[in-house]
Amino acid sequence: MPNSEQTRKELLDRIEELIESNDSGELRVLLGESRSSDVAEVVEVLDEIARQILFDLLDPKDAGEVLEKVDEATRSKVVGDLSNEDLTEMVATLPPDEAADVIGDLSQAQSEEVLENIPRAESAQIEQLLRYAEDTAGGIMTTELVKANIDQTVREAIHNFRESDPEEEFYYVFVVDHQNIYQGTISLQKLLRYPRNTAISEIMDTGIPAVNIWADQEEIANTFRKNDLIAMPVVDKNNRLLGRITVDDIVDVMEEEAEEDVLLMAGTHPDELDTASVFKAATVRLPWLITCMMGALVAALTFYSLFRDHFSVSNWSAIVMFIPAIAAMGGNSGMQTSTIVVRGLATGDLAGLDIFQVFMREIRVAAIVSVSCAIISCLVAGGWLYFFPNIAFNPKNGPILGIAVGLSMLCAIMVSTLMGLILPYTFRWLGIDPAISSGPLVTTTNDILSYLVYFSLSLLLINLFGLR
């Protein structure tokens, strides 16, 4: 059977073929038979004219689903091509949480007009969701849910379920008291198995935790993962039930959080993916890269000024040859450690939150790695300089510089490991995403420290034991 990637490629080829042949009827049938997620991926790679043709042929409900699923950069292009009337018609078919996602990306004028033309009951729900930050429980929840009062029976709870939106998928009936205070849940499976006159209070489950409306989405995702949940109630500070979050929302959150961490660790930002402008994308990357470049240039010029009069030209040429290897090993080992730490902090694992436990493990690992790399680099560097010196270099200095390279490698790996440990915890303590510390910042810091250690050890050993 073809995999999903092949299916989407075949769909793209077929859509392009039908657009080129101007076969609107067949294209409309094809779009109606295709999943909205697949059509959304196709839309992301089509040009402006082809996108307009597709949205003209899609019915409002399917068009709304596709619009909600495309990436934000593509959505901004599509919205710019749609009239406010078409946009309103599409948004009106979406559940409140998905409609809020789309409206949140519109301009203020567009969003106001769309909300004015949507039925008041629906627009009120959407406006309520728009008040919350998109990375909080309020930003990802939906207000559509099934409730039952704690004094009701199974028969009444089933009636409430039957009166709910048939297009929505519900996993639980949420139990509240007369003040709308969350009390517990009843799964639909349990609801259908008990006699109709059974009191809800006798069979409800109080083990599913509620999440505060302002809770961070990463915290919520960790709660879902650890408790194997498929839905979770959202409450305010007084424990009043406001909405629900389902596992499909959490899948999107996990993907978003993982993507954000990867981008921050690479020295860029999720905002880069939200824009189609290459200029804006470059402005997102440049601050990180310029900071790293300036740090490296200042370090190189500073160390050269400090040490240039202490080495002969032949020794300088030999010393500089091994700088990239030492800096690379320091940067790579620091990146490995910080990645492990950031992952532990992101998942909320207790083992990752215990800095002493993580410290003891990573230091032992770094000791084995650094000693192994130090021995290998010492033998390779010292042997090469001894047996294959340049014309001016005294081969008897080869083992001396080999030792300097080995010790510097050891120190660089140990120091970078410490930086990889300390920076993520420091950033977390300051309320900054720890993933930032795993990118250019830790790499540049490790490079500077590696240079300092290497030059200092080389100067010390050559002055003590080497020949000028």
N, C-alpha and C positions, 0 to 999 in steps of 0.2 A: 504493500500500500504506500502511496506517496506521502511524504511527511508534510507538516503544515507549511514549511517554507516553500516546498515545491508547489503546493496548492495555491499559495499567495502569488507566486511567480506566474503560474498559469493563469490566475485571475487577472493579474496586471496585463499580461500579454493579450488576453481575450478582450479586456476592456479597451485597450489601445487599438486593437484591430477593429472593434465595433465603432469606436469613435471615428477612426479614419474612414470607415465605409459609410458613416452617417446612418447606421442602423439603430435608430432610437428605440424601436419596439423590442428588438432582441436584447438591447442593452438594459432596458427597463426590467425585462424578465430576469436577466442575469443578476442584476442588483437586488431584486426582490428575493432571489434564492440564496444569496450570499450572506454570510455573517457580517454584522456591522463592524466587528473588530478587524476582519480581513479587508473590508472596503475602506476602513479608516487608514490602514497601512498603505493601501494603494493610493489613496488621496494624498498622502504625505509625499509621494514621489511624482505626482502628475504636475503638469504646468497649469497656469491660471485658467486657460480656456477649457482644458479638460476637466478641471475641478468644477467650473461653472456648469458644464454639461451634465456632470454626474449629479450635482445637487438640484438641478432643474428636473431631473428624472426621478429622483428619490421622493417617496411620499414623506410628509412632514415628520412622522414618527421615526422612520428609519434615518432620515436626514438628521434629526436631533440626536439620535444615538451615535451616529458617525461623528457629528460635530463634537460630542462630549468625549469621544475616544481618541481623536487625533491629538498630536502633541501641541503645546501652546503656541509654538512658532507658526505651525500650519494653521491653527485655529484663528490666529490674528489675521492671516491672509484671507481665509475663507469668509470671516465676518466682514472684512472690508469689501468683499464682492457681493454680499447679500443685502437686500433691502431690509429695513426695520420690520416690515410686515412679514416677510418670509422668516426672519429671525425669530420674531414673536411666535409665529405659528409652530416653529420647531421646538423652541424652549418650552412652550405650553404642553408638549407631549411628554416631557421628561419628569422623573421624580424630583421632589424638591431639592435633594442634595446634589443631583447631577445638574439640575437647572442652575443652582447657585454657583457651581463650578464654572459653567459657561458664562453666566452674567458677570461673575467676578473678573473675567478677562476683558469685558467690554469697556468702552469709554463711559464716562459718567452720563453723557447725554444719551448714548445708546441704551445703557442699563435702565435709566429712568423711563425712557419711552417704552421699552419692552415690559417693564413692570406695570406701567399704567394700563397696558393693553391686555394683561393677563387677568383672569378672574381674581377678585380681591382675596378670596380665601387662599388661593395658591400663592399669590404674590406676597401675602403676609408671612407665610411659611418661609418663602425664599428670603425675604428681607430679614427675618429672624436669624437664618443661617449665615447671612452675609455679615452679621455683626461680629461673628467670631473669626479669629485668625485661622487661616486655612490649615495650619499644622496643629490645631487643637481638636479635642473631641467634638466641640461645637462645629468646627469647620468640616469634619468628615462624616458627621452623623446625618441621619434622615429623621424627620419628625413623623413619618408615617409608621405607625405601630398598632398592635392590638393590645388593648388594656382590659382588665377585669377587676372589679372591686373585690376586696378580700372577703366580703360578706356574701358574695354571689356563689352560685353553684356551677357545676360543669356545664349544665344545659345553657345557662346564661353566657358563659364564656365562649361556648361554641357558637352561639348566636352572634356575639360580638365579632368573632372571627369571620363568620359568613357575611357580615355587613361591611367588612374591610375591602380595600381595593383588590379586585381579582387579578390585576396585572402585577401586583407586588408579591414577593416571596417572603412569607413569615415563618419563623422557626419556633418562636415562643409567644405565649400570651404573658404579658407583664402584669403582675399583680400590684395594685396600689390600694391605699385606704381612701377615706372620704376627702382627705386634704391632698390627694395625688402624691403621697409619700410612697416611694418604692418599697415593696415588701418582699418580693420574690418573683419566681417565674414558673411557668408550667409549659413543658414541651407539648407540641401538638400530638405527638405519639401517645404521651400519657393522657392527654385530654380525651382522646378518642377511646381509650381502653377502660376508663372508669365509668360507673353508672352515672346517669345524667343528674341524679339528685345529690351526688357527692359534693360536699362543701370544698371550695377551692382552698381554704385554709388548711385542710387536712392533707392535701397532696402537693402543694406548691413546694418548689425547691428554693431554699434560701442560700444556696452555696455559690450562685453566680454573682460575682462582685459587680457593683455599679461603679462607673467612672465619672469623675467630676467634669463638668462642661469645659473647664479650662485646662484639662490635663493634656500634656504633650503627646502627639501621635506616636512617637517612638516608645514612650512608656506604655501606651495602650497596646501597641503591637507585641511588646514583651509579655504583657498580661495575657493576651490571646494565646501566644505560643506556649506559655508555661502551664496554662489551664485547659488547653485544647478546646477553646470556645468556638462557637459558630455565630454567636451574637452576644452583645453586651448592652445593658441599659446605660443611658447617660442621664445624670442628675445634676441639679444645681447645689449650692452650698447647704441648702436645707433638705437635701435628699429628695426633692420633688422630681418626678420623672419628666424628662424633656424630649427624649428621642432614643434612638438605638444605633449601634454600629454593628455591621455584619462582617463576616469573614472576607467577603469579596472586597470590602473597603480596606481591610487590613493587608490584603495581598498587594493592593496598590500602594499602601503606605510603606510596606517593606521594600518594595521595588524602588520607591522614591527615596527612602532613607539610604539604601545601599548605593544608589546612583549618586546621591549627594556626597556620601562619604568618599566614594571613589574619586569624584571630581575635586573635592577639597584636598584630598591626599595628592592629587596630581598638580595642584596649584592653580586650579580654575574654580568655577562656581556654577551651580545649577542655572543661574540666570543666563548663561551662555546658550543653553539649549532652548530657552524661551524666546529667542530672537532669531530672525532670519538675516539680520544685518551682520556682515563680516566685520564691519568697523566696530560695532558694539561688542562682538565676540572678542575682537582683538583687545579692546579696552578692558575687558574682564581679565584676560591673561596677562597683559602687560605689567600691571602693578606687581604681581608676584615675580615675574621674570626679571623686571628691572631691579627689584629689591635684592634678588639673588645675585644678579650680575654685579651690582654695586658692592654688595658684601664681599663677593669673591675678588673683585678688582682692588678694593681697599685692603683686603687681607694680603693679597699678593704683593702690592706695592709697599705695604708696611713691612712685611717680613723681608722683602728684598732690601729695603733701606736699612733694616736692623742688622742683617747678616751679610751683606755684600762684601764688607771689608774684612770679614773673618775667614773667608774661603778663597783658595786659589781658583783660577778659571777652570782648571782641569777637575778640581773637586766639585765646583759648582755644576759642571756639565754632568758629572756622575750622580750628584744628589738630585738634581731636577728631574732626571730620567725616571725616578721611581715615585714622584709626587702623585701622578694620576692613579697608580695602583693603591697607594695608601689612602688617598681621599675616597676612591671608589669603594674600597672595603669598609671604611668607616661609615660612609653614607648608606651602603647597602645593609650593613648589620643594624644600623640605627633605624632604617626603614622597616626591617623585619620586626624588630622589637616594638616599635611604635604601632605597627599594624596589628600585632597581637594584642597590645594593650587597648587600642581603640576599639577593636572588635569586642573585647570583654566589656568595655564600658558601654558600648552601643547595645549589646544584648541584655545588659543588666545582670549578668551572672555574678553571683556573690564572689566567686573565685577571682573574677576580673576586678571587682570593687575593692578587694583586700590588697592594698599596695604592698604590704610586707610579704605576703605569699607570692605575689607576682615578682617582686624584687628578688627574692631568694631563688626562684626558679630561673629567671632570665640571667642573673649573674652567674649561676653555675653553667648555664648553656654558653654564655659569652666567654667564660674562662676556657672551656674546652675548645671553642671555635677560635679564639684569639691565640691560644698557645699553638694550635695546629697551623694556623696561617702564619704565625710568626716564625716558626721553625722552617716552613717551606720557603717563605720569602727570604729569610736570612741565608739559606743555602743557595737559592737561585741567584739572588743579587750578589752575594759575596763571591760565589763561584764564577759568575759571569765577569765581574770586574777584575777578578784575579787572573783568569785564564784568557780573557779577551779585552784587555785594557786599550784605551786609545793611546795615541803617541805620547801625550803629555802626562797621562795619569799614571801614578806609581801603583803597580799592581799590589804592593804590600798593604795599600790602603783598602783594597777590595774587601777583605774579611771585616775590617773595621766598619766600613759603610754597610756591609751586609748585616752586621749586628744592629747598626742604627736603624736599618730598614725593618728588621724583624721586631725590634723593641717598639718602634714607632707603629708598626702594624698592630701589635698587641695593645698598645695604649689607645690607638685610634678606635679599635673595636670595643674595648672596654668603656672608653669615654662616650662613644656614640650610643652604646647600649644604655648607659645611664641617662643620656639625653632623651633617648627613645622612651625611657620609663618615666622620667620626671615631667617632660613637657606635656604629654596628654593629661596627666593628673592635674598639673598646674592649670591648664586651659579649662578643664572641667570645673575646677575650684573657682575660676574666674567667671564661669558661666558662658564660656566660649566653646564652640564645637571642637572636641579633641581631635577630630580628623584633620583640622588645619595644621596641627603640629607634625603630622606625618609627611607633609609634602616638602616644598622648597625650604621651609624654615629649618627643619631638622637637618636637611641635607647641607645647607649653607653653614649652619652652626658647626656641624661635624667637620666640614672641610677646613674651616678656620682653626678649629682646635687641632686637627690633624697636622696642618702646616706648622703650627707652633711647636707641637711635640716633636715632629720630625726634624725641623731645623735645629731645635735646641739640643736634641740628642746627637745629631750629626756633629754639631760644633763641639760639644763636650767630649765625645769619643775621639774625634780627630785631634783635638788639642791635647788630650791625655796620652793617646797611644799612636796616633797617625804620623805620617811623614808629610811635610808641607810640599 
